[in-house]
């Protein structure tokens, strides 16, 4: 009997957007193996403002924050073309902007309430309500911009699974944290330059536990390079590198960053100037190589896989992809799809 050609794993992209600004919610797109091009195959709009997403390791469950004043996290089954909610969203802090999986929980960075919230995962990947615990950040920025209150913006697990990093734009700091009986707790806090406004970070893929951490600053268009004796020590800031070749007029609003799998390049996006920056990794520092147009307006987030860099351009309403030269790190625009109020792209395999 002819059973037809064998099919391998399918590469997919999941796109978040702001429904309050006309976005479609969560979209599912197929990724072309050769070109990296995206083709939308389905979506769901039953969660408001799913601005950031993360995918379970098996590629079958997708988690989304609802970036609202009454924040929440939701879980979707994504084994088909249409994401299906696995249950009601679970309340977290105010205005969650990021989430990740850690220690059998979903962690959210709650920008509005300056907190990190943990929600336990059941064995089948669904969410257990209520949230199991919250870490409320304390302190304030003390630079020329005045005493800013805590603004948690991102939570990133480190590879050993023992610690996670919580980035706080309002306190100009990064916390090294763990979970204790389902409650997030801080072990170390590293102060960065006053008024730097750390927004997102990425770990260098080489070295034990990611020995270098790159922190993108929103209030100044720079990346702070930190050494980290992971997982138990604090971060050690080594220096800053500008992501722009010329000083901008007013705030530049850097947003997302990505590191190449071989650890040779760091890419950043800057919303106020609509550019992507290419930085070369040189020892324990970075060097700005060049900037290129982001292909739209207000690039909010980046994702990289298999030689292709994806950019969610929020205000122009598109996701644009770039073919990356493996020798120079230079992105060359290759295509785009329309996604109103696009906010993030997450890549996976099903």
URKA-V134046 format. One record per pair of residues at least 12 apart in sequence whose C-alpha atoms are under 8 Angstrom apart, sorted by sequence separation. I is the first residue (numbers start at 1). J is the second residue. If there is no record, write none. Layout:
I,J
I,J
This chain:
14,26
15,27
28,40
29,41
52,64
53,65
63,75
75,87
96,108
97,109
98,110
106,118
107,119
119,131
120,132
138,150
154,166
155,167
164,176
165,177
175,187
176,188
201,213
202,214
213,225
214,226
225,237
226,238
256,268
257,269
266,278
267,279
277,289
278,290
299,311
300,312
301,313
309,321
310,322
321,333
322,334
14,27
15,28
27,40
28,41
29,42
51,64
52,65
62,75
63,76
74,87
96,109
97,110
105,118
106,119
118,131
119,132
137,150
153,166
154,167
163,176
164,177
175,188
176,189
201,214
202,215
212,225
213,226
224,237
225,238
226,239
255,268
256,269
265,278
266,279
277,290
278,291
299,312
300,313
308,321
309,322
320,333
321,334
322,335
14,28
15,29
27,41
28,42
50,64
51,65
61,75
62,76
74,88
75,89
96,110
97,111
105,119
106,120
117,131
118,132
119,133
152,166
153,167
154,168
163,177
164,178
175,189
201,215
212,226
213,227
224,238
225,239
254,268
255,269
256,270
265,279
266,280
277,291
299,313
300,314
308,322
309,323
320,334
321,335
13,28
14,29
27,42
28,43
50,65
51,66
61,76
62,77
74,89
95,110
96,111
105,120
106,121
117,132
118,133
137,152
152,167
153,168
163,178
174,189
175,190
200,215
201,216
212,227
213,228
224,239
225,240
254,269
255,270
265,280
266,281
276,291
277,292
298,313
299,314
308,323
309,324
320,335
321,336
12,28
13,29
27,43
49,65
50,66
51,67
61,77
62,78
73,89
74,90
92,108
94,110
95,111
96,112
104,120
105,121
117,133
118,134
152,168
153,169
162,178
163,179
173,189
174,190
199,215
200,216
211,227
212,228
224,240
225,241
254,270
255,271
264,280
265,281
275,291
276,292
297,313
298,314
299,315
307,323
308,324
320,336
12,29
13,30
26,43
27,44
49,66
50,67
60,77
61,78
72,89
73,90
93,110
94,111
95,112
104,121
117,134
151,168
152,169
173,190
174,191
198,215
199,216
200,217
211,228
223,240
224,241
253,270
254,271
264,281
275,292
276,293
294,311
296,313
297,314
298,315
307,324
319,336
320,337
12,30
13,31
25,43
26,44
48,66
49,67
60,78
61,79
72,90
73,91
92,110
94,112
95,113
104,122
116,134
117,135
150,168
151,169
152,170
173,191
174,192
198,216
199,217
210,228
211,229
222,240
223,241
252,270
253,271
254,272
263,281
264,282
275,293
276,294
295,313
297,315
298,316
307,325
318,336
319,337
11,30
12,31
24,43
25,44
26,45
47,66
48,67
49,68
59,78
60,79
72,91
73,92
93,112
94,113
115,134
116,135
150,169
151,170
172,191
173,192
198,217
199,218
211,230
222,241
223,242
252,271
253,272
274,293
275,294
294,313
296,315
297,316
307,326
318,337
319,338
10,30
11,31
24,44
25,45
48,68
59,79
71,91
72,92
93,113
115,135
116,136
150,170
151,171
172,192
197,217
198,218
209,229
210,230
222,242
223,243
252,272
274,294
296,316
297,317
318,338
319,339
10,31
11,32
24,45
25,46
70,91
71,92
72,93
115,136
116,137
149,170
150,171
172,193
196,217
197,218
198,219
209,230
221,242
222,243
251,272
252,273
274,295
296,317
317,338
318,339
11,33
25,47
70,92
71,93
93,115
114,136
115,137
148,170
149,171
172,194
196,218
197,219
208,230
209,231
221,243
222,244
274,296
296,318
309,331
317,339
318,340
25,48
70,93
71,94
93,116
113,136
114,137
148,171
172,195
196,219
197,220
221,244
274,297
317,340
318,341
319,342
25,49
26,50
70,94
71,95
72,96
93,117
172,196
174,198
195,219
196,220
274,298
275,299
296,320
316,340
317,341
318,342
13,38
25,50
69,94
70,95
71,96
92,117
172,197
173,198
195,220
243,268
248,273
269,294
273,298
274,299
295,320
315,340
316,341
317,342
19,45
23,49
68,94
69,95
171,197
172,198
271,297
272,298
294,320
314,340
315,341
47,74
67,94
68,95
170,197
271,298
314,341
315,342
20,48
67,95
68,96
169,197
270,298
271,299
313,341
314,342
19,48
20,49
66,95
67,96
90,119
141,170
168,197
169,198
270,299
271,300
313,342
314,343
18,48
19,49
66,96
67,97
140,170
141,171
168,198
169,199
269,299
270,300
312,342
313,343
18,49
19,50
65,96
140,171
141,172
167,198
168,199
220,251
221,252
269,300
312,343
17,49
18,50
65,97
139,171
140,172
167,199
219,251
220,252
221,253
269,301
312,344
16,49
17,50
18,51
65,98
138,171
167,200
219,252
220,253
221,254
244,277
269,302
311,344
312,345
16,50
17,51
65,99
167,201
218,252
219,253
220,254
243,277
268,302
311,345
16,51
17,52
64,99
73,108
114,149
115,150
218,253
219,254
243,278
310,345
16,52
114,150
115,151
116,152
218,254
243,279
16,53
90,127
113,150
114,151
115,152
217,254
218,255
15,53
43,81
44,82
89,127
90,128
113,151
114,152
216,254
295,333
14,53
42,81
43,82
44,83
71,110
87,126
90,129
91,130
92,131
111,150
112,151
113,152
116,155
216,255
292,331
41,81
42,82
43,83
44,84
86,126
87,127
90,130
91,131
111,151
112,152
216,256
41,82
42,83
90,131
110,151
111,152
216,257
110,152
111,153
300,342
301,343
302,344
303,345
305,347
65,108
69,112
109,152
110,153
245,288
256,299
300,343
301,344
302,345
303,346
304,347
109,153
190,234
241,285
244,288
255,299
256,300
257,301
258,302
260,304
300,344
301,345
303,347
52,97
53,98
54,99
56,101
109,154
154,199
156,201
158,203
188,233
189,234
190,235
192,237
241,286
243,288
245,290
255,300
256,301
257,302
258,303
51,97
52,98
53,99
54,100
108,154
109,155
153,199
154,200
156,202
188,234
190,236
238,284
239,285
241,287
242,288
245,291
255,301
256,302
258,304
51,98
52,99
54,101
108,155
153,200
154,201
238,285
241,288
244,291
107,155
135,183
133,182
134,183
135,184
160,209
169,218
221,270
280,329
75,125
116,166
132,182
133,183
134,184
135,185
145,195
159,209
75,126
132,183
133,184
135,186
143,194
144,195
158,209
159,210
278,329
75,127
142,194
143,195
158,210
216,268
278,330
28,81
74,127
141,194
142,195
28,82
114,168
141,195
205,259
28,83
98,153
99,154
100,155
102,157
200,255
202,257
204,259
97,153
98,154
99,155
100,156
101,157
176,232
199,255
200,256
201,257
202,258
203,259
205,261
206,262
26,83
96,153
97,154
98,155
100,157
109,166
176,233
200,257
202,259
205,262
206,263
227,284
103,161
176,234
205,263
102,161
204,263
225,284
225,285
174,235
225,286
102,164
120,182
119,182
61,125
118,182
265,329
118,183
117,183
118,184
117,184
116,184
163,231
162,231
163,232
160,231
158,230
212,284
158,231
103,179
105,182
36,306
79,350
36,308
37,321
36,321
59,348
59,349
60,350
51,342
52,343
53,344
55,346
59,350
51,343
52,344
53,345
54,346
58,350
51,344
53,346
55,348
17,314
37,334
37,335
38,336
39,337
37,336
38,337
24,339
23,339
24,340
23,340
22,340
23,341
21,340
22,341
23,342
21,341
17,339
19,341
17,340
18,341
17,341
18,342
17,342
18,343
16,342
17,343
15,342
16,343
17,344
15,343
16,344
15,344
16,345
15,345
14,345
15,346
13,345
14,346
13,346
14,347
13,347
12,347
13,348
11,347
12,348
11,348
12,349
11,349
12,350
10,349
11,350
9,349
10,350
9,350
